[in-house]
């Protein structure tokens, strides 16, 4: 997937995550925290590719990572996310540098990159160093970047349109049941 595709896809994922209330912090978080945080980290896994959008700007980091792990290696795994969260908790979260919704938006952005790459025929080694690649090949960017762009923009539009009032309706129904009364 291209850098543009990852950025658009991360916006769709951030909207879905907030609307689905994946965590209370995301549900109550500020859009101006969550969306930029997701955008910020949506390109980070491709630091392992010197010709990626981020890799071109940070070649001094990108080249050594590419030499050691290769493209779509460690940085495209759940292990990288866990390591990143631990490092952030140690270095920044304990000092209150970032709000919780920002940290969770960053995780959503990173995960959106992995999910987007899983949608390509190449897939990702989700459980690196185990080399098995996980894929759901819905997007083939080698044929057309336009199809990738259309797919990602459609996801954003669906995320914006998606209504999440079903949980509220269920809660109202449960409150009306005689065994629960007014609580």
C-alpha positions as CSV (number, residue, x, y, z in Angstrom):
1,X,0.0,0.0,0.0
2,X,1.2,3.5,-0.7
3,X,1.9,6.2,1.9
4,X,-1.3,8.1,0.8
5,X,-3.3,4.9,1.2
6,X,-2.0,4.3,4.7
7,X,-2.8,7.9,5.7
8,X,-6.4,7.7,4.4
9,X,-6.9,4.2,5.8
10,X,-5.7,5.4,9.3
11,X,-8.3,8.2,9.3
12,X,-11.0,5.6,8.6
13,X,-9.7,3.3,11.4
14,X,-9.5,6.2,13.8
15,X,-13.1,7.2,13.1
16,X,-14.3,3.6,13.4
17,X,-12.4,3.2,16.7
18,X,-13.8,6.3,18.2
19,X,-17.4,5.6,17.1
20,X,-17.2,2.0,18.2
21,X,-15.9,3.2,21.6
22,X,-13.2,0.6,21.6
23,X,-12.0,2.1,24.8
24,X,-13.6,4.7,27.1
25,X,-10.6,7.0,26.4
26,X,-11.2,6.8,22.6
27,X,-15.0,7.2,23.0
28,X,-14.5,10.3,25.1
29,X,-11.4,11.5,23.4
30,X,-10.9,14.6,21.3
31,X,-11.1,14.2,17.6
32,X,-8.2,16.7,17.3
33,X,-6.1,14.3,19.4
34,X,-7.1,11.0,17.9
35,X,-6.9,11.7,14.2
36,X,-3.5,13.5,14.2
37,X,-2.1,10.8,16.5
38,X,-3.3,8.1,14.1
39,X,-1.9,9.9,11.1
40,X,1.5,10.4,12.9
41,X,2.0,6.7,13.4
42,X,0.3,5.3,10.3
43,X,3.5,5.5,8.3
44,X,5.8,4.4,11.1
45,X,6.0,0.6,10.3
46,X,7.5,1.5,6.9
47,X,10.6,2.9,8.6
48,X,12.0,-0.4,7.6
49,X,12.0,0.6,3.9
50,X,14.5,3.2,2.8
51,X,12.4,4.3,-0.1
52,X,9.1,4.7,1.8
53,X,7.8,8.2,2.5
54,X,9.2,8.1,6.1
55,X,12.3,6.1,5.1
56,X,13.4,8.7,2.6
57,X,13.3,11.4,5.3
58,X,15.0,9.3,8.0
59,X,17.4,7.2,6.0
60,X,19.9,7.1,8.9
61,X,17.3,5.1,10.9
62,X,15.7,3.3,7.9
63,X,18.7,1.7,6.4
64,X,20.0,-0.1,9.5
65,X,16.5,-1.3,10.3
66,X,16.1,-2.6,6.7
67,X,19.4,-4.3,6.9
68,X,18.7,-6.1,10.1
69,X,15.0,-6.9,9.7
70,X,14.1,-6.3,6.0
71,X,10.9,-4.8,4.8
72,X,7.7,-6.0,6.4
73,X,9.6,-7.8,9.2
74,X,9.8,-6.8,12.8
75,X,8.1,-3.4,12.3
76,X,5.1,-5.1,10.8
77,X,4.4,-7.3,13.8
78,X,2.4,-7.3,17.0
79,X,5.8,-7.6,18.8
80,X,6.7,-4.1,17.5
81,X,3.4,-2.7,18.8
82,X,3.9,-4.3,22.3
83,X,7.5,-3.1,22.4
84,X,6.5,0.4,21.3
85,X,3.7,0.6,23.9
86,X,6.1,-0.5,26.7
87,X,8.7,2.1,25.6
88,X,6.1,4.8,25.5
89,X,4.8,3.9,28.9
90,X,8.3,4.0,30.4
91,X,9.5,7.2,28.6
92,X,6.4,9.4,28.1
93,X,3.2,8.2,29.7
94,X,4.6,8.2,33.3
95,X,5.6,11.8,32.8
96,X,2.2,12.9,31.5
97,X,3.7,14.1,28.1
98,X,0.8,12.7,26.1
99,X,-2.9,12.4,26.9
100,X,-4.4,8.9,27.0
101,X,-6.5,9.5,23.9
102,X,-3.4,10.6,22.0
103,X,-1.5,7.4,23.0
104,X,-4.5,5.2,22.0
105,X,-4.8,7.1,18.7
106,X,-1.2,6.4,18.0
107,X,-1.8,2.7,18.6
108,X,-4.8,2.8,16.2
109,X,-2.7,4.5,13.6
110,X,0.1,1.8,13.8
111,X,-2.5,-1.0,13.8
112,X,-4.2,0.6,10.8
113,X,-0.9,0.2,8.9
114,X,-0.7,-3.4,9.7
115,X,-4.3,-4.1,8.8
116,X,-3.9,-2.2,5.5
117,X,-0.8,-4.2,4.6
118,X,-2.7,-7.4,5.5
119,X,-5.2,-6.4,2.8
120,X,-2.5,-6.7,0.1
121,X,-1.3,-10.0,-1.5
122,X,2.1,-9.8,0.3
123,X,0.6,-9.7,3.8
124,X,2.6,-9.3,7.0
125,X,4.5,-11.5,9.5
126,X,2.0,-10.7,12.3
127,X,3.8,-12.9,14.8
128,X,7.4,-12.1,13.8
129,X,9.9,-13.8,14.1
130,X,7.6,-16.5,12.9
131,X,7.7,-15.9,9.1
132,X,4.1,-17.0,8.3
133,X,2.5,-14.1,6.5
134,X,-1.1,-13.2,7.3
135,X,-3.1,-11.7,4.4
136,X,-6.6,-11.0,3.3
137,X,-5.8,-9.9,-0.3
138,X,-8.5,-7.3,-1.1
139,X,-6.2,-4.7,-2.6
140,X,-3.7,-5.1,-5.3
141,X,-1.8,-1.8,-5.6
142,X,0.5,-3.2,-8.3
143,X,-2.4,-3.1,-10.7
144,X,-3.8,0.3,-9.8
145,X,-3.2,2.9,-7.1
146,X,-6.5,4.4,-8.1
147,X,-8.3,1.3,-6.8
148,X,-6.4,1.7,-3.5
149,X,-7.4,5.3,-3.2
150,X,-11.1,4.6,-4.0
151,X,-11.1,1.8,-1.4
152,X,-9.6,3.9,1.3
153,X,-11.8,6.9,0.6
154,X,-14.9,4.7,0.6
155,X,-13.9,3.4,4.0
156,X,-13.6,6.9,5.4
157,X,-17.1,7.8,4.0
158,X,-18.6,4.6,5.5
159,X,-16.9,5.4,8.8
160,X,-18.4,8.9,8.8
161,X,-21.8,7.6,7.9
162,X,-21.8,4.7,10.3
163,X,-24.2,5.2,13.2
164,X,-23.4,3.7,16.6
165,X,-26.7,4.3,18.3
166,X,-27.4,0.5,18.5
167,X,-25.6,0.2,21.8
168,X,-27.6,3.1,23.2
169,X,-30.9,1.5,22.0
170,X,-29.9,-1.8,23.7
171,X,-29.1,0.0,27.0
172,X,-32.5,1.8,26.9
173,X,-34.2,-1.5,26.3
174,X,-32.4,-3.2,29.2
175,X,-33.4,-0.3,31.5
176,X,-37.1,-0.9,30.7
177,X,-37.0,-4.5,31.7
178,X,-38.8,-5.1,35.0
179,X,-35.9,-6.9,36.7
180,X,-33.6,-3.9,36.2
181,X,-35.9,-1.1,37.2
182,X,-34.6,2.4,37.3
183,X,-30.8,2.4,37.9
